[in-house]
Amino acid sequence: MQTRNLFEYVTRPEGSYDEMFDAEGHVRENWRPLQSELNRLGPLELQRRMQQADEQIANHGVTFNPYDLSEGASRPWSFDAVPVLYSAEQWRDIGAGLEQRARLMELILQDLFGPQDLLKSGIVPPYFLYAHPGYQPAYHGLARPGQPYLTLYAADLARDSSGKLWVTGDRTRAPFGLGYVLENRLIAANLFLDAFQACRVQRLASFFQALHRTLVAAAPQGNANPHIVVWTKGPGSRSFFEDAYLARYLGYTLVQTDDLAVRNNQLMLKTLGGLLPVDVLWRRVNDENCDPVELHSRTGGVAGLLEVLRSGNVAIVNGLGSRLVESPLLAVWLPRIAEYFSLGPLRLPTKPTWWCADENSFHWVMAHLNEVVILPAFRMGNVAPLYPADMSQAEKQALVHRIRSQPAAFVAQQKIERSTTPVWNGDHVKHWPLALRGFVLGSEGGHRTLQGGLARVAWKPQNLDQSPTSGEKCQDVWIQGHRSAPPTDAASSTAGPITLKRSGTELPSRVADSFFWLGRNIERAEFGARLMRIALQLLLNEREGILEGSRVLRALAESGQIEPDLIVPGMKETLPVLTSSLPRSLFSDDLPMGFRSSLDHVIRLSAGLRDRLSTDSWRIINRMDALCARRPASDLPDVADATELLDMLISIMSAFSGFVAENTTRTLGWRFLDLGRRIERAQQTVSFLEVMFGQTNQFGGLVIESALQVLDSLMTYRLRYLTTLHPVAACDLLLHDQSNPRSVAYQLDMIELHVSHLPSDPQQAEIRVDQRLAVAMKHSVRMTSPEKLMVTDDDQRPELQQLLQRLNDQLSELSQTVSSRYLVHAPLQRHFASLLAQHDSPRSDKSE
Amino acid sequence: MKYRIVHTTNYEYESTISVSHNRVILTPRDGAWVRSLWHRLTVHPAPQWSVKRNDVFGNLVHVFGIEEGHSQLTVTAASQVEVRGQVLLAQVDSPAWESLVADPTVRLNGDHSDLEVVPFRFRSPRIEPGEKFAEYGRASFAVGRPILQAAAALNAQIYHDFKYDKDSTDAQTPIEKAFELKRGVCQDFAQIQVAVLRSLGLAARYVSGYLRTLPPPGKERLVGADQSHAWVSLYCGRELGWVDLDATNNTFCGLDHIPIAWGRDYSDVIPFRGVFLGDGRHKLEVSVDVCPME
C-alpha cells in the first residue's frame, strides 16, 4: 500500500518551538510511533476515523447543547484526534514543577487564612488579601486541620520559543477539564491503538482512584463508605457536562443547590425517602455562593453550610477561599514566597508580572506596553487579557488612563508565546499554538500529578489566552512511560465488602421532578404529533368539509397544538391558509403547549438528567431535536413533507418509550417518568374524547375513525368489528378496555399501580390523597357502561361529558398532589427582610 | 455607668415555617471603655441546635436552627454592661492625621500589631472608597491638623450636611445614594463616615450598638422605646488606639453608647440574618430597652 507523508506540507513559523519537530525539522524521537501510524493510516482512513470520533462524541451527549439559543453552555471545543506527546523525562520535570506550585499555593492559603506570616514579615502586602473582591472574613477559621485547601489544583502552561515552560494561570477553585481529559482519552486511545501501545501511554485511572481515596479519607469521623456528592451549578452552566461526567465516572451523586439543606448542623441531601446526610461535598460552585447567611453575596447557596464546615460535619473540596490565589497579582511575590517557605526556586515560574501600583513597575510597563498583556490584578471570573500592542493609539491612551486612575487594579504580564503542535485539518496536518493544562491532586499524604492533561489548540494564539475554555479544539495528552502501564479499572474497585442496593429512595426530589415532567412532555409531544398527522392526512383528502367534520382541528386547538383562531367557522376559505399554517405550528415557539415547546421541555429536562439517562435515550432525544430544528419560514415543509416528518418523529418517540420500558431499572426515577406519561396520556385522551364524542354530528363514522387513528387503535378495532364503525364499540375500546394500552382505563390502572409504589411515611396509617384519587378514578370508569355513556340527549352526550370532565379535574388534582408531596420538596428559601428598624436611631435630645 | 438592656426581636409569620436558620449578633462586647457583665440570649421556640462563637473581628455570634413548624420567632437578648466612657478626647493632643495614613498597597514593615488595623483600610462589601469621599473629607482634614480635631470636625460636618430622614433610605440603600441625597439614618451616616476616612487613607470601622435615649424633660422614660444605633471607630495611632465617634449626634461616644459589634461595614455586623422555608409574608417587631441600673 502506498503511504504518503502527511507531514510533508508542514510549514512552521521561524523561531517558534514545535512539540513534534525539532529546530532542524526532524521529528522528535518520542513522536515517531505516532508519526508512523498516522502515515500508515493515510488521509482517507484518518478522516474516516475522525468522523467516527465525532459520532462517538455526539453519542456521549457531549455536543448536545441544552441551551443552543443561549450562550456558553455547550461543549467549548471540538475534538482533535492527534494527541500531544510528552516523554517520561519531560513529564517528570513538568510534574515536579506542578506539584511544587500546588504545594506553594496550599501553603499560601493556609497562611493567609491562618497566622498571616506572609503579611507580618512584609512579603505580601495586606492589599492582596483584603482588597480582593472575593475576600470574605468568614473564610478565616473554616479549614479543618489536616484537610488541604487544594485537593485539586491546575495550572495552564505555555512554552516559549526556547522550549522553556511558563505558567500563564493557576486554577484553585474547581479546576475545569478533568471530565474532558477522560473523554478525550477514551476516544483518542481507540483511534490510534497501535501508536497508543507503542508509546506506552500512562493510564489516567490511577489518578482518579487516588482522588477517590482522598475524598473518602476527607470524610468526617472516618466514615469508610461516605456519601460523596458533586455540587454543580446546574445544567445552564459551562461545566455541567463535565460535572455530570465526573459524577457518573466516580459513582457520586450529582446535586444542585436546591437538593441540599442543613438540618441539625449537618448537611443533607433531600431525597424522596427523606433527608440523607452528606459527608463530602465536591463543589463546582463559586466560593461566595456557598452560604447565603454567612457570605456577602446573596446569590444562593445552602443556608448554614459554613457552620457545618466549622463543626467538621462535612468536608468540602476545594476549601472555601481557595479562589483567592488564582489572582494574577500573586505572581509578583511568588518567587519570594517560595523562598520563604523553603520550596527553592520555582521550577515552573509564572510569566514575568508587574504590578502597576508599584511606581517602578508602572514606569517600566508604560515604557514597554507593546511587550505585555494587561490583566486585572484579581481574578473573579474570566476576563480576557488586553493586548496594548494590537490597540490603536486612542485605545492605548484610554487604557493608560484607566491604569493611571487605578494602578493597583492592574498587572502587566509578559506576552505569552506558545509552541505549536500538530492538528488534523481533514486532509493533512497543520501546526497550531498549544495551551496545556496540568492537574495535581493534593492530599494529606502529598501531591500527585495527573499523567495526562488537557491540550487546547487554536489557529491564533490569542484565542487561547481569552479564558481557560477558549480555543477551537482540544486534544488528548499522552505521557509516555518506560514500561507500558498495566490496564486498570475505572472508578472505584475495592476489595472490601459492599452493601448491595436495590432501587433507592435516595433519589433527589429534583431529579424525580425532572423525570415526572420529562414523562409528561414526551407524551404531550407524541400526542400532538399523532393529532397533527391525522389532520394533515385529512387535509390532503379532497372531500369537502371533511376536516371540519372530523373535529380533529378542534382537538388540535383544544390541546394547544395550533392557534385557536384557525378553527373559526367558514373553514372553507381558510383551507389554503391551513396547508401552510398547520406544518408551521409544529415548529412554532409561540404555542406554550405546542409540539416544539414540549420538545424543548424534553430537551431541557433531559439535560438536567444527563447523568441518569442512557446513551441510547440521548441519541434519540438528539435526533428529535435535529429533525425539528428551527428553520426559516421559507424552509417550512409542505403538507406531504410534514406528514413524512411526523411519521419519522412518531416512530422515534415510540423507540424512546421502548428504551425506557426495556432499559431502565424500575427505580423511583423510572416510576416518576412513567407516572408523568400516564397522567399526561390519560388527560390528553380524556379531553380528546370529549371533543370527539361529547356531541354528535353527521360525520359520525369519520369522527370515530379519526379518533381510533389518533389513539392508535384502528387496527384493534378492525380486527374486532371489521368495518362497522359504532360509537359504543369505539367508546369501549378507547375508554374502558384495560387491555388496550391507549385506553383511559389502561392509563388509570398504571397510575394506580405507580402511585401505590411511591414512598409512604411509615408512621402514617391512613391511605394518601394521591392513592385515593387514583383508586377513585379507576373505579369511576369501571362503574360506567359504554352504552349508557353514549346515550344522546339532543346532540349532546351528558353522561359522557360528565365523566370525562370529572376525570379531567381529578387528573389535575392528582398531578398537583404528587407534585406537592414528592416533587416540590424544596420550597423557596427566603431571607429575612433586612432590619432597618433595628438600626435607625433618632438624634438624642441632649446633643441638640 | 451600668445598664440593663433588653432587645427583643419578634417575627410573626402568616403561615407556618418549617425550618429556619439564623445568625444573630446581639451580645454587647468588651472594649477599652465598656465591660459586659452578664448576657443571656433566649430564643422561642427553642432551637433544635445552636452554636456560639467569635467571628474574625471578635464579635460574639450565635447561630441556631429551628426545625419544627413555627409561626412565631422571638429572640430576646438581655445584657448588663458597664460603660466607663472614653477619656475626654476633645482635650487630648493627637498626632497630625497624615502620620496615620498608610498606602494600602505597600507591604507591612515588620509591625505586627498593624494586622489588627489593616483590614479596616480597604474596600468592603458596602463601602467602596473613592476620590469623591476623600474630597468631601478634606474640608475637615486640613493639612497637618491633629487627627482628633479633624475627626471631630468631620463628625460635625456630616451632622450639619445630612438630614436625618427615616424614609429616604433603607438597610439596602447604597451609601453612594445616601451621600448624594445628603439624607439617611445612623447606619448611612456611619458608613459614609467610614468611606470618607478610608478614602483619606485612614483605618475606620463600623460599630453597631445601643444608644441610651433620655426622655423629654418632665416625661417618664418609656420602656422599649430605645434604639439600636451605629457609629464609627477611627484608628488614631498606637497611643490613642481606636476612638469612637457618633456623627448622628455630633459627639465622641460617651457614657450613652454601648457597642455590640464592629466590622468593616454594616454587612459584617447585621444583628439578625436568617433564611427560612415557607411563605415569605411576615411581620416584624423590634423593641430595645436601655435602662440605667443605678
Interface residues (C-beta under 8 A of the other chain):
Chain A: Q116 L119 K120 S121 G122 I123 V124 P125 P126 Y127 Y130 A131 P133 P137 A138 H140 G141 A261 V262 R263 N264 N265 P292 V293 E294 H296 A303 G304 E307 R310 S311 W355 A357 D358 A408 P827 L828 Q829 R830 H831 F832 A833 S834 L835 L836 A837 Q838 H839 D840 S841 P842 R843 S844 D845 K846 S847
Chain B: T9 Y11 S18 V19 H21 N22 R23 Q48 W49 V51 R53 D55 V56 F57 V63 G65 E67 P104 T105 V106 R107 L108 N109 G110 H112 L115 V118 P119 R121 F122 R123 P125 Y164 K166 T169 D170 A171 Q172 V185 C186 Q187 S208 L211 R212 T213 L214 P216 Q227 S228 H229 A230 T248 N249 N250 T251 D256 G263 R264 Y266 S267 D268 I270 P271 F272 R273 G274 V275 F276 L277 G278 G280 H282 L284 V286 V288
